[in-house]
Amino acid sequence: MIHVGIIGMGRSGWELHAEPLRKMSGYKLVSVCDQSSARLEMAAQTFGVRTFQDPQALIQDRQVDLVVIAAPSNMHAALALAALAAGKHVLVEKPMALSLQEADAMMEAAGKAKRLLTVFHNRRWDRDYQMVKAVIRNGVLGELLTLDSRVMTYGPEWTSYGVPEFNPQWRIQKAHGGGFLADWGPHLVEQMLDLTGQWPEAVACQLRSQIWAKEVEDYFHLRLAFPSGLLVTLEGSNNARMPLPRWFAAGREGTLMADGAWGKWTDMRISGSVAGLPAEVLPKGMGPSSGGRSYDVGDELSAQFYGDLADALGQNRPPAITVQRARNVMAILEAARLSHEESRTVAVPGAVP
Protein backbone atom coordinates (compact mmCIF):
# COMPACT_ATOMS: atom_id res chain seq x y z
CA MET A 1 0.00 0.00 0.00
CA ILE A 2 1.41 3.39 -1.03
CA HIS A 3 0.54 6.14 1.47
CA VAL A 4 0.14 9.50 -0.23
CA GLY A 5 0.29 13.10 0.96
CA ILE A 6 -0.80 15.92 -1.35
CA ILE A 7 0.54 19.47 -1.11
CA GLY A 8 -1.94 21.84 -2.72
CA MET A 9 -5.67 21.11 -2.69
CA GLY A 10 -6.73 23.40 -5.51
CA ARG A 11 -8.51 22.08 -8.58
CA SER A 12 -5.64 19.91 -9.79
CA GLY A 13 -4.81 18.53 -6.36
CA TRP A 14 -8.44 17.79 -5.64
CA GLU A 15 -9.77 16.63 -9.03
CA LEU A 16 -6.74 15.02 -10.70
CA HIS A 17 -5.07 13.50 -7.65
CA ALA A 18 -7.18 13.17 -4.49
CA GLU A 19 -10.43 12.06 -6.13
CA PRO A 20 -8.87 9.39 -8.40
CA LEU A 21 -6.59 8.10 -5.64
CA ARG A 22 -9.42 7.27 -3.28
CA LYS A 23 -10.90 5.03 -6.00
CA MET A 24 -7.67 3.13 -6.69
CA SER A 25 -6.39 -0.01 -5.04
CA GLY A 26 -2.78 0.08 -3.93
CA TYR A 27 -2.98 3.69 -2.72
CA LYS A 28 -4.18 5.35 0.46
CA LEU A 29 -4.48 9.11 0.76
CA VAL A 30 -3.42 9.86 4.33
CA SER A 31 -2.71 13.59 4.50
CA VAL A 32 -3.12 16.84 2.60
CA CYS A 33 -1.69 20.33 2.91
CA ASP A 34 -3.15 23.67 1.86
CA GLN A 35 -2.91 27.26 3.04
CA SER A 36 -6.71 27.55 3.16
CA SER A 37 -8.33 26.29 6.35
CA ALA A 38 -11.64 26.04 4.48
CA ARG A 39 -10.12 23.73 1.84
CA LEU A 40 -8.54 21.63 4.59
CA GLU A 41 -11.84 21.27 6.40
CA MET A 42 -13.55 20.14 3.19
CA ALA A 43 -10.72 17.69 2.50
CA ALA A 44 -10.91 16.20 5.99
CA GLN A 45 -14.66 15.65 5.62
CA THR A 46 -14.42 14.29 2.06
CA PHE A 47 -11.32 12.10 2.25
CA GLY A 48 -10.89 11.39 5.97
CA VAL A 49 -7.28 12.60 5.97
CA ARG A 50 -4.97 14.44 8.31
CA THR A 51 -4.52 18.09 7.37
CA PHE A 52 -1.59 20.51 7.51
CA GLN A 53 -1.08 24.14 6.59
CA ASP A 54 2.71 23.83 6.68
CA PRO A 55 4.16 21.79 3.75
CA GLN A 56 7.15 20.77 5.87
CA ALA A 57 4.83 19.14 8.38
CA LEU A 58 3.33 16.94 5.67
CA ILE A 59 6.78 16.16 4.26
CA GLN A 60 7.92 15.00 7.70
CA ASP A 61 4.80 12.86 8.21
CA ARG A 62 6.21 9.36 8.74
CA GLN A 63 3.14 7.71 7.27
CA VAL A 64 3.65 9.38 3.87
CA ASP A 65 5.55 7.38 1.24
CA LEU A 66 4.75 9.52 -1.79
CA VAL A 67 4.47 13.32 -1.78
CA VAL A 68 2.33 14.76 -4.57
CA ILE A 69 3.12 18.42 -5.26
CA ALA A 70 0.10 20.13 -6.81
CA ALA A 71 1.03 23.66 -5.73
CA PRO A 72 1.71 26.46 -8.26
CA SER A 73 4.73 25.98 -10.51
CA ASN A 74 7.01 28.42 -8.68
CA MET A 75 6.92 26.14 -5.61
CA HIS A 76 7.71 22.84 -7.34
CA ALA A 77 11.49 22.77 -7.03
CA ALA A 78 11.80 23.80 -3.38
CA LEU A 79 9.08 21.41 -2.21
CA ALA A 80 10.42 18.52 -4.28
CA LEU A 81 13.95 19.02 -2.93
CA ALA A 82 12.64 19.07 0.65
CA ALA A 83 10.56 15.93 0.15
CA LEU A 84 13.43 14.03 -1.49
CA ALA A 85 15.75 15.07 1.34
CA ALA A 86 13.19 13.61 3.75
CA GLY A 87 13.36 10.27 1.94
CA LYS A 88 10.02 10.49 0.13
CA HIS A 89 9.13 9.52 -3.40
CA VAL A 90 7.87 12.59 -5.25
CA LEU A 91 5.31 13.30 -7.95
CA VAL A 92 5.29 16.89 -9.24
CA GLU A 93 2.57 18.50 -11.34
CA LYS A 94 3.75 19.82 -14.71
CA PRO A 95 5.71 21.85 -15.51
CA MET A 96 8.46 20.13 -13.57
CA ALA A 97 10.04 23.45 -12.55
CA LEU A 98 10.56 27.04 -13.65
CA SER A 99 13.93 26.40 -15.26
CA LEU A 100 16.24 23.66 -16.51
CA GLN A 101 18.63 24.51 -13.66
CA GLU A 102 15.89 23.70 -11.14
CA ALA A 103 14.98 20.51 -12.99
CA ASP A 104 18.61 19.34 -12.99
CA ALA A 105 18.88 20.00 -9.26
CA MET A 106 15.71 17.98 -8.64
CA MET A 107 16.96 15.08 -10.78
CA GLU A 108 20.32 15.10 -8.98
CA ALA A 109 18.60 15.12 -5.58
CA ALA A 110 16.43 12.14 -6.53
CA GLY A 111 19.52 10.20 -7.55
CA LYS A 112 21.31 10.96 -4.30
CA ALA A 113 18.25 10.09 -2.21
CA LYS A 114 17.60 6.95 -4.28
CA ARG A 115 13.96 7.90 -4.47
CA LEU A 116 11.58 8.02 -7.41
CA LEU A 117 10.83 11.43 -8.89
CA THR A 118 8.32 11.82 -11.70
CA VAL A 119 6.13 14.50 -13.27
CA PHE A 120 2.41 14.33 -13.99
CA HIS A 121 2.56 14.13 -17.77
CA ASN A 122 -0.81 12.39 -17.77
CA ARG A 123 -1.55 13.29 -21.40
CA ARG A 124 0.74 10.43 -22.44
CA TRP A 125 -2.44 8.33 -22.07
CA ASP A 126 -4.82 10.58 -24.05
CA ARG A 127 -6.95 8.41 -26.30
CA ASP A 128 -6.41 10.58 -29.36
CA TYR A 129 -2.65 10.55 -28.78
CA GLN A 130 -2.54 6.78 -28.31
CA MET A 131 -4.43 6.38 -31.58
CA VAL A 132 -2.06 8.64 -33.54
CA LYS A 133 0.91 6.85 -31.99
CA ALA A 134 -0.44 3.45 -33.02
CA VAL A 135 -0.96 4.59 -36.62
CA ILE A 136 2.53 6.07 -36.92
CA ARG A 137 4.36 3.30 -35.07
CA ASN A 138 2.63 0.67 -37.25
CA GLY A 139 4.08 2.32 -40.34
CA VAL A 140 0.77 3.33 -41.88
CA LEU A 141 2.18 6.72 -42.92
CA GLY A 142 5.69 5.52 -43.72
CA GLU A 143 8.62 7.72 -42.77
CA LEU A 144 7.30 10.75 -40.90
CA LEU A 145 8.11 14.05 -42.65
CA THR A 146 6.10 16.66 -40.74
CA LEU A 147 3.99 16.56 -37.59
CA ASP A 148 1.66 19.27 -36.29
CA SER A 149 0.21 18.99 -32.78
CA ARG A 150 -2.10 21.73 -31.54
CA VAL A 151 -4.25 22.64 -28.57
CA MET A 152 -6.56 25.51 -29.49
CA THR A 153 -9.31 26.80 -27.28
CA TYR A 154 -11.07 30.05 -26.42
CA GLY A 155 -12.48 31.51 -23.24
CA PRO A 156 -11.78 32.91 -19.79
CA GLU A 157 -11.96 29.57 -17.97
CA TRP A 158 -8.20 29.12 -18.26
CA THR A 159 -7.58 32.49 -16.61
CA SER A 160 -9.68 31.62 -13.55
CA TYR A 161 -8.88 27.91 -13.18
CA GLY A 162 -7.66 28.28 -9.59
CA VAL A 163 -9.92 28.06 -6.57
CA PRO A 164 -11.32 31.22 -4.87
CA GLU A 165 -9.65 30.29 -1.57
CA PHE A 166 -6.21 30.77 -3.11
CA ASN A 167 -5.76 32.75 -6.33
CA PRO A 168 -8.01 31.92 -9.29
CA GLN A 169 -5.75 33.79 -11.73
CA TRP A 170 -2.36 32.35 -10.82
CA ARG A 171 -2.04 30.68 -14.24
CA ILE A 172 -1.74 34.09 -15.91
CA GLN A 173 0.70 35.53 -13.38
CA LYS A 174 4.44 35.42 -14.02
CA ALA A 175 5.36 35.17 -10.34
CA HIS A 176 3.57 31.83 -10.09
CA GLY A 177 5.09 30.42 -13.27
CA GLY A 178 1.95 30.89 -15.35
CA GLY A 179 1.45 31.05 -19.10
CA PHE A 180 0.06 28.87 -21.87
CA LEU A 181 3.48 27.46 -22.75
CA ALA A 182 4.00 26.34 -19.14
CA ASP A 183 0.45 24.97 -19.04
CA TRP A 184 0.18 23.04 -22.32
CA GLY A 185 3.75 23.04 -23.64
CA PRO A 186 4.90 20.20 -21.36
CA HIS A 187 2.10 17.92 -22.60
CA LEU A 188 2.75 18.56 -26.29
CA VAL A 189 6.54 18.29 -25.96
CA GLU A 190 6.37 15.05 -23.97
CA GLN A 191 3.95 13.48 -26.47
CA MET A 192 6.23 14.53 -29.33
CA LEU A 193 9.31 12.95 -27.73
CA ASP A 194 7.44 9.73 -27.01
CA LEU A 195 5.89 9.58 -30.47
CA THR A 196 8.97 10.30 -32.58
CA GLY A 197 11.69 8.72 -30.44
CA GLN A 198 13.93 11.52 -31.70
CA TRP A 199 15.66 14.54 -30.18
CA PRO A 200 15.43 17.94 -31.90
CA GLU A 201 18.53 19.89 -32.81
CA ALA A 202 16.96 23.36 -33.10
CA VAL A 203 13.83 25.27 -32.12
CA ALA A 204 12.23 28.51 -33.26
CA CYS A 205 9.52 29.89 -30.97
CA GLN A 206 7.15 32.82 -30.81
CA LEU A 207 5.06 33.73 -27.76
CA ARG A 208 2.23 36.24 -27.65
CA SER A 209 0.08 37.88 -24.96
CA GLN A 210 -2.97 38.64 -27.06
CA ILE A 211 -6.30 38.53 -25.23
CA TRP A 212 -6.34 36.90 -21.80
CA ALA A 213 -2.92 37.64 -20.33
CA LYS A 214 -0.43 40.51 -20.03
CA GLU A 215 2.36 39.13 -17.85
CA VAL A 216 2.55 35.77 -19.62
CA GLU A 217 1.67 34.32 -23.02
CA ASP A 218 -1.74 33.04 -24.06
CA TYR A 219 -0.37 31.79 -27.41
CA PHE A 220 2.75 29.85 -28.39
CA HIS A 221 4.19 28.47 -31.63
CA LEU A 222 7.22 26.14 -31.68
CA ARG A 223 8.96 24.81 -34.77
CA LEU A 224 11.34 21.96 -34.02
CA ALA A 225 13.91 20.66 -36.52
CA PHE A 226 15.37 17.16 -36.24
CA PRO A 227 18.60 15.70 -37.69
CA SER A 228 16.51 13.25 -39.73
CA GLY A 229 14.79 16.12 -41.53
CA LEU A 230 11.56 15.79 -39.57
CA LEU A 231 9.84 19.10 -38.82
CA VAL A 232 7.43 19.36 -35.87
CA THR A 233 5.06 22.24 -35.14
CA LEU A 234 3.64 22.59 -31.62
CA GLU A 235 1.03 25.31 -31.21
CA GLY A 236 -1.17 26.34 -28.32
CA SER A 237 -3.76 29.10 -28.20
CA ASN A 238 -6.47 30.23 -25.84
CA ASN A 239 -7.64 32.72 -28.46
CA ALA A 240 -9.05 30.51 -31.22
CA ARG A 241 -12.82 30.48 -31.65
CA MET A 242 -12.37 27.77 -34.29
CA PRO A 243 -9.45 25.36 -33.92
CA LEU A 244 -7.13 23.96 -36.54
CA PRO A 245 -6.87 20.13 -36.60
CA ARG A 246 -5.60 18.63 -33.35
CA TRP A 247 -3.17 16.47 -35.35
CA PHE A 248 -1.72 16.68 -38.86
CA ALA A 249 0.99 14.23 -39.85
CA ALA A 250 2.48 13.77 -43.31
CA GLY A 251 4.56 10.70 -44.15
CA ARG A 252 6.01 9.26 -47.32
CA GLU A 253 3.17 6.74 -47.58
CA GLY A 254 0.20 8.64 -46.21
CA THR A 255 -1.23 11.66 -44.40
CA LEU A 256 -3.24 11.74 -41.18
CA MET A 257 -5.56 14.49 -40.02
CA ALA A 258 -7.50 14.41 -36.76
CA ASP A 259 -10.07 16.95 -35.62
CA GLY A 260 -11.57 17.34 -32.19
CA ALA A 261 -10.68 18.51 -28.71
CA TRP A 262 -7.86 17.26 -26.53
CA GLY A 263 -8.83 14.50 -24.13
CA LYS A 264 -11.94 13.55 -26.10
CA TRP A 265 -12.79 11.51 -29.16
CA THR A 266 -10.96 12.76 -32.23
CA ASP A 267 -12.37 12.27 -35.73
CA MET A 268 -9.50 10.92 -37.80
CA ARG A 269 -8.93 10.20 -41.45
CA ILE A 270 -5.90 8.78 -43.20
CA SER A 271 -5.19 9.30 -46.88
CA GLY A 272 -2.81 6.83 -48.49
CA SER A 273 -2.90 4.09 -51.07
CA VAL A 274 -3.88 0.44 -51.29
CA ALA A 275 -2.46 -1.66 -54.12
CA GLY A 276 -1.24 1.53 -55.77
CA LEU A 277 -4.67 3.16 -55.72
CA PRO A 278 -5.68 6.21 -53.64
CA ALA A 279 -7.55 5.22 -50.47
CA GLU A 280 -8.97 6.88 -47.38
CA VAL A 281 -9.36 5.21 -44.01
CA LEU A 282 -11.59 6.37 -41.15
CA PRO A 283 -10.28 4.41 -38.14
CA LYS A 284 -13.13 5.22 -35.76
CA GLY A 285 -13.05 1.90 -33.93
CA MET A 286 -9.28 1.52 -33.72
CA GLY A 287 -7.57 0.49 -30.53
CA PRO A 288 -7.70 2.48 -27.29
CA SER A 289 -9.18 5.56 -28.92
CA SER A 290 -12.58 4.10 -29.72
CA GLY A 291 -15.31 5.88 -27.83
CA GLY A 292 -17.96 8.56 -27.99
CA ARG A 293 -17.27 12.08 -29.16
CA SER A 294 -18.05 13.54 -25.73
CA TYR A 295 -16.00 10.98 -23.83
CA ASP A 296 -13.80 12.82 -21.32
CA VAL A 297 -10.74 10.86 -20.22
CA GLY A 298 -9.68 13.06 -17.28
CA ASP A 299 -10.24 10.43 -14.59
CA GLU A 300 -8.92 7.72 -16.88
CA LEU A 301 -5.64 9.58 -17.40
CA SER A 302 -5.07 9.80 -13.64
CA ALA A 303 -5.88 6.11 -13.23
CA GLN A 304 -3.48 5.15 -16.03
CA PHE A 305 -0.70 7.33 -14.66
CA TYR A 306 -1.09 6.16 -11.08
CA GLY A 307 -1.48 2.53 -12.15
CA ASP A 308 1.87 2.67 -13.93
CA LEU A 309 3.45 4.48 -10.97
CA ALA A 310 2.26 1.83 -8.50
CA ASP A 311 3.74 -0.90 -10.70
CA ALA A 312 7.01 1.02 -10.97
CA LEU A 313 7.32 1.39 -7.20
CA GLY A 314 6.28 -2.21 -6.58
CA GLN A 315 8.64 -3.64 -9.17
CA ASN A 316 11.48 -1.20 -8.51
CA ARG A 317 11.51 -0.08 -12.15
CA PRO A 318 11.38 3.35 -13.77
CA PRO A 319 7.88 4.71 -14.42
CA ALA A 320 6.63 5.48 -17.92
CA ILE A 321 7.42 9.14 -17.27
CA THR A 322 11.01 9.03 -16.09
CA VAL A 323 12.71 11.93 -14.36
CA GLN A 324 15.08 12.09 -17.34
CA ARG A 325 12.17 12.52 -19.75
CA ALA A 326 10.61 15.24 -17.59
CA ARG A 327 13.95 17.03 -17.39
CA ASN A 328 14.39 16.80 -21.17
CA VAL A 329 10.97 18.37 -21.67
CA MET A 330 12.20 21.31 -19.60
CA ALA A 331 15.33 21.58 -21.77
CA ILE A 332 13.21 22.04 -24.91
CA LEU A 333 10.84 24.52 -23.25
CA GLU A 334 13.74 26.60 -21.97
CA ALA A 335 15.36 26.63 -25.41
CA ALA A 336 12.00 27.73 -26.85
CA ARG A 337 11.77 30.68 -24.46
CA LEU A 338 15.33 31.68 -25.34
CA SER A 339 14.41 31.56 -29.02
CA HIS A 340 11.51 33.92 -28.43
CA GLU A 341 13.52 36.31 -26.27
CA GLU A 342 16.35 36.56 -28.81
CA SER A 343 14.17 36.33 -31.94
CA ARG A 344 16.25 33.57 -33.48
CA THR A 345 16.44 29.85 -33.98
CA VAL A 346 18.48 28.30 -31.16
CA ALA A 347 20.17 24.96 -30.69
CA VAL A 348 18.53 22.56 -28.27
CA PRO A 349 20.97 21.25 -25.63
CA GLY A 350 21.62 17.55 -25.53
CA ALA A 351 19.18 15.19 -23.88
CA VAL A 352 19.89 13.25 -20.69
CA PRO A 353 19.55 9.53 -21.48
DAMOMO-V734223 format. One record per residue. N is the residue number from 0. RES is the residue in three letters. D_FIRST is the distance of its C-alpha to the first C-alpha in Angstrom with 1 decimal. Layout:
N_RES_D_FIRST, N_RES_D_FIRST
This chain:
0_MET_0.0, 1_ILE_3.8, 2_HIS_6.3, 3_VAL_9.5, 4_GLY_13.1, 5_ILE_16.0, 6_ILE_19.5, 7_GLY_22.1, 8_MET_22.0, 9_GLY_25.0, 10_ARG_25.2, 11_SER_22.9, 12_GLY_20.2, 13_TRP_20.5, 14_GLU_21.3, 15_LEU_19.6, 16_HIS_16.3, 17_ALA_15.7, 18_GLU_17.1, 19_PRO_15.4, 20_LEU_11.9, 21_ARG_12.3, 22_LYS_13.4, 23_MET_10.6, 24_SER_8.1, 25_GLY_4.8, 26_TYR_5.5, 27_LYS_6.8, 28_LEU_10.2, 29_VAL_11.3, 30_SER_14.6, 31_VAL_17.3, 32_CYS_20.6, 33_ASP_23.9, 34_GLN_27.6, 35_SER_28.5, 36_SER_28.3, 37_ALA_28.9, 38_ARG_25.9, 39_LEU_23.7, 40_GLU_25.2, 41_MET_24.5, 42_ALA_20.8, 43_ALA_20.4, 44_GLN_22.2, 45_THR_20.4, 46_PHE_16.7, 47_GLY_16.9, 48_VAL_15.7, 49_ARG_17.4, 50_THR_20.1, 51_PHE_21.9, 52_GLN_25.0, 53_ASP_24.9, 54_PRO_22.5, 55_GLN_22.7, 56_ALA_21.4, 57_LEU_18.2, 58_ILE_18.0, 59_GLN_18.6, 60_ASP_16.0, 61_ARG_14.2, 62_GLN_11.1, 63_VAL_10.8, 64_ASP_9.3, 65_LEU_10.8, 66_VAL_14.2, 67_VAL_15.6, 68_ILE_19.4, 69_ALA_21.3, 70_ALA_24.4, 71_PRO_27.8, 72_SER_28.4, 73_ASN_30.5, 74_MET_27.6, 75_HIS_25.2, 76_ALA_26.5, 77_ALA_26.8, 78_LEU_23.4, 79_ALA_21.7, 80_LEU_23.8, 81_ALA_22.9, 82_ALA_19.1, 83_LEU_19.5, 84_ALA_21.8, 85_ALA_19.3, 86_GLY_17.0, 87_LYS_14.5, 88_HIS_13.6, 89_VAL_15.8, 90_LEU_16.4, 91_VAL_20.0, 92_GLU_21.9, 93_LYS_25.0, 94_PRO_27.4, 95_MET_25.7, 96_ALA_28.4, 97_LEU_32.1, 98_SER_33.5, 99_LEU_33.1, 100_GLN_33.7, 101_GLU_30.6, 102_ALA_28.5, 103_ASP_29.8, 104_ALA_29.0, 105_MET_25.4, 106_MET_25.1, 107_GLU_26.9, 108_ALA_24.6, 109_ALA_21.5, 110_GLY_23.3, 111_LYS_24.3, 112_ALA_21.0, 113_LYS_19.4, 114_ARG_16.7, 115_LEU_15.9, 116_LEU_18.1, 117_THR_18.6, 118_VAL_20.6, 119_PHE_20.2, 120_HIS_22.9, 121_ASN_21.7, 122_ARG_25.2, 123_ARG_24.8, 124_TRP_23.7, 125_ASP_26.7, 126_ARG_28.5, 127_ASP_31.9, 128_TYR_30.8, 129_GLN_29.2, 130_MET_32.5, 131_VAL_34.7, 132_LYS_32.7, 133_ALA_33.2, 134_VAL_36.9, 135_ILE_37.5, 136_ARG_35.5, 137_ASN_37.3, 138_GLY_40.6, 139_VAL_42.0, 140_LEU_43.5, 141_GLY_44.4, 142_GLU_44.3, 143_LEU_42.9, 144_LEU_45.6, 145_THR_44.4, 146_LEU_41.3, 147_ASP_41.1, 148_SER_37.9, 149_ARG_38.4, 150_VAL_36.7, 151_MET_39.5, 152_THR_39.4, 153_TYR_41.5, 154_GLY_41.1, 155_PRO_40.2, 156_GLU_36.6, 157_TRP_35.3, 158_THR_37.3, 159_SER_35.7, 160_TYR_32.1, 161_GLY_30.8, 162_VAL_30.5, 163_PRO_33.6, 164_GLU_31.8, 165_PHE_31.5, 166_ASN_33.9, 167_PRO_34.2, 168_GLN_36.2, 169_TRP_34.2, 170_ARG_33.9, 171_ILE_37.7, 172_GLN_38.0, 173_LYS_38.4, 174_ALA_37.1, 175_HIS_33.6, 176_GLY_33.6, 177_GLY_34.5, 178_GLY_36.5, 179_PHE_36.2, 180_LEU_35.8, 181_ALA_32.8, 182_ASP_31.4, 183_TRP_32.1, 184_GLY_33.2, 185_PRO_29.8, 186_HIS_28.9, 187_LEU_32.3, 188_VAL_32.4, 189_GLU_29.0, 190_GLN_30.0, 191_MET_33.3, 192_LEU_32.0, 193_ASP_29.7, 194_LEU_32.5, 195_THR_35.3, 196_GLY_33.8, 197_GLN_36.5, 198_TRP_37.0, 199_PRO_39.7, 200_GLU_42.6, 201_ALA_43.9, 202_VAL_43.1, 203_ALA_45.5, 204_CYS_44.1, 205_GLN_45.6, 206_LEU_44.0, 207_ARG_45.6, 208_SER_45.4, 209_GLN_47.3, 210_ILE_46.5, 211_TRP_43.3, 212_ALA_42.9, 213_LYS_45.2, 214_GLU_43.1, 215_VAL_40.9, 216_GLU_41.4, 217_ASP_40.9, 218_TYR_42.0, 219_PHE_41.3, 220_HIS_42.8, 221_LEU_41.7, 222_ARG_43.6, 223_LEU_42.0, 224_ALA_44.2, 225_PHE_42.9, 226_PRO_44.9, 227_SER_45.0, 228_GLY_46.9, 229_LEU_44.1, 230_LEU_44.4, 231_VAL_41.4, 232_THR_41.9, 233_LEU_39.0, 234_GLU_40.2, 235_GLY_38.7, 236_SER_40.7, 237_ASN_40.3, 238_ASN_44.0, 239_ALA_44.6, 240_ARG_45.8, 241_MET_45.8, 242_PRO_43.4, 243_LEU_44.3, 244_PRO_42.3, 245_ARG_38.6, 246_TRP_39.1, 247_PHE_42.3, 248_ALA_42.3, 249_ALA_45.5, 250_GLY_45.7, 251_ARG_48.6, 252_GLU_48.2, 253_GLY_47.0, 254_THR_45.9, 255_LEU_42.9, 256_MET_42.9, 257_ALA_40.2, 258_ASP_40.7, 259_GLY_38.3, 260_ALA_35.8, 261_TRP_32.6, 262_GLY_29.5, 263_LYS_31.7, 264_TRP_33.9, 265_THR_36.4, 266_ASP_39.8, 267_MET_40.5, 268_ARG_43.6, 269_ILE_44.5, 270_SER_48.1, 271_GLY_49.0, 272_SER_51.3, 273_VAL_51.4, 274_ALA_54.2, 275_GLY_55.8, 276_LEU_56.0, 277_PRO_54.3, 278_ALA_51.3, 279_GLU_48.7, 280_VAL_45.3, 281_LEU_43.2, 282_PRO_39.7, 283_LYS_38.4, 284_GLY_36.4, 285_MET_35.0, 286_GLY_31.5, 287_PRO_28.5, 288_SER_30.8, 289_SER_32.5, 290_GLY_32.3, 291_GLY_34.3, 292_ARG_36.0, 293_SER_34.2, 294_TYR_30.7, 295_ASP_28.4, 296_VAL_25.3, 297_GLY_23.7, 298_ASP_20.6, 299_GLU_20.6, 300_LEU_20.6, 301_SER_17.5, 302_ALA_15.7, 303_GLN_17.2, 304_PHE_16.4, 305_TYR_12.7, 306_GLY_12.5, 307_ASP_14.3, 308_LEU_12.3, 309_ALA_9.0, 310_ASP_11.4, 311_ALA_13.1, 312_LEU_10.4, 313_GLY_9.4, 314_GLN_13.1, 315_ASN_14.3, 316_ARG_16.7, 317_PRO_18.2, 318_PRO_17.1, 319_ALA_19.9, 320_ILE_20.9, 321_THR_21.5, 322_VAL_22.6, 323_GLN_26.0, 324_ARG_26.4, 325_ALA_25.6, 326_ARG_28.1, 327_ASN_30.6, 328_VAL_30.5, 329_MET_31.4, 330_ALA_34.3, 331_ILE_35.8, 332_LEU_35.5, 333_GLU_37.1, 334_ALA_39.9, 335_ALA_40.4, 336_ARG_41.0, 337_LEU_43.4, 338_SER_45.2, 339_HIS_45.7, 340_GLU_46.8, 341_GLU_49.3, 342_SER_50.4, 343_ARG_50.1, 344_THR_48.1, 345_VAL_46.0, 346_ALA_44.4, 347_VAL_40.6, 348_PRO_39.3, 349_GLY_37.8, 350_ALA_34.2, 351_VAL_31.6, 352_PRO_30.6
